[in-house]
Amino acid sequence: MNIEPGRTAPDDALVKSIRRSALVLAIVAVFTVIYFARALVLPIMLGFLIALTLSPINRAMMRRSVPSGLSATLLIACTTAVVVGVGTFAGGTLATWFEEAPRIGQQLEIKLRGVTDAVATVQEVSEQVENIGSNKDSTAPGDQEVVVDRPGLFTTAITGFASTATTIGVALVLAFFLLASGQLFYAKLVESFTSLQEKKRALSVVYAVENHVSRYLLAITMINAGLGLCIGTALHLIGLENAYIWGVAAFLLNYLPFIGGLIGTALVGAYAIMAFDSLGYALLAPLAYQTLTTLEGQFVTPALVGRSLEMNAVAVFLTLVVWTWLWGVPGALVAVPILVVFKAICDKFDHLQPIGNFLGR
């Protein structure tokens, strides 16, 4: 074994061990910051994702002598119009559903009384078994029951809407400034490196990330829009009221891998059971929803997205679990775009290519 003068093998092992420990601590620190600083990190991340998605379009407009400020204004204005349009289109009906939620629950309970009675019987028997031999039913005279006053459903919905609107607003403003800066950040990135090879690699990585994210999000958005249109039309033909709302819901829920289709199917099924007298006919609505989402996931998306953007199902599922645990629903929405960015970076560095190869199909 050859050992360099003045340096021993144990020293090398110690340095490697320290580096691995520092890497683990850095990863833990990053996830800790992401978890506790969600309100700050989420709009920033969304802003960069929006900017990456629109950058190729922005650059194409700039090549046609359109000023970067004007092109950024047009792109962000169109994006804002789409977001506001979707919210306005569905907002009225969703508000009505929140107000009628108790009545809808009562109707579902009546329609499914046979099933709920059986579940209630099992639950009652289970509680009686648990209470055998205990004094749970006896209450001391001085005992008091504490009731927690929780906010109502409408208040919770308003709070969530305000938080979502703020996050999207900050993300759109950030995306506007990133797009309006034109090639400034690319120039600064090139200036940060000394050798020509490093400059080329840096630009190559940025352009690859931009291209992958833009292609993926634009393709998925178009696919989701088509899926929403098909689902809305199918539910309208079945005779379900407010079928267009379920088309909008399908468009949004399909951004959630794996679970979006299941959530949509369950919600449509519950609403159809309430809307139709026949339980058998009501099941046509969730069946149509699930069939269309399955066809989209198995055939349409693989054909249109392309093999270069296809991800390993295991990697997608694990990423979805981690980001959902960190941020909930917003984390589930950004999980796959983040994975696309990470894979694009891994593909551009030799020592990270094995990871990129695992993430792809």
C-alpha angles and dihedrals in degrees: 000000000000116000122189116244112269093013131087133203093246088057090056091049091050092051091050091048091051091049092051091048091048090050092051091048091048092052091048090048092050093051090046091054091045091051098049098033097051094128089057103035099043099063090043091052092046090049092054092046091051091047092049090050094051098037097092090051090046092050092048090053091048090053087058089058095261109146114247092237092054094045091048090050092051094047095047091044090054092046091049091048091053092049093046091044093054091046093048093043093057102024099087096050093043090053089052090050091053090052093047095043094109092050091047089051092052092050091050090050091052093047092048097037093126093056095042092048091055092048091047091052092052091047092050092051090048092052092049091053091050092050095053110116094008132103093226093127094053114085124193115238093242096049117113128199116230116214120194114219107221128189117262125254093255093051091049091050092050091049092049092048092051092049092048093047091051093049093049092045093053091045092052093048091050091047090051093055092046092051094042091055088069112191094348096107092044090053091048090049092053091047090054092069128064107203124065091232092056091048091052093047092049092052091044091054093047094048092046092051091046093048095047095046093044094048093045098047095041092048093046091047092053092046092049091049090053091046091050091051092050094047093046091050094047093049090046090054090050088054102248114155119240090016091162090065090058089050089056090045091052090050091054099037093052089070085072108080117226097348101053094073093046092050092049092048092051093048094047090047092053092048093046092051089055094044101047129056095215115069091202093054091045090059089064090075098058089039090056091045094050093044093053094046090049092051090048094049097044102039117006101049097044090049097048103033094052133225094273090065098040114114133210107263091224092052092047092049094048092047090049091051094049096047093042088053090049101044109003117222095355088053091052090052095053097037098092096041088052089050090051090053092048093049092049090053093047092052091058098054122066096217091050098045093094088060091047090049090053092049092054129066 
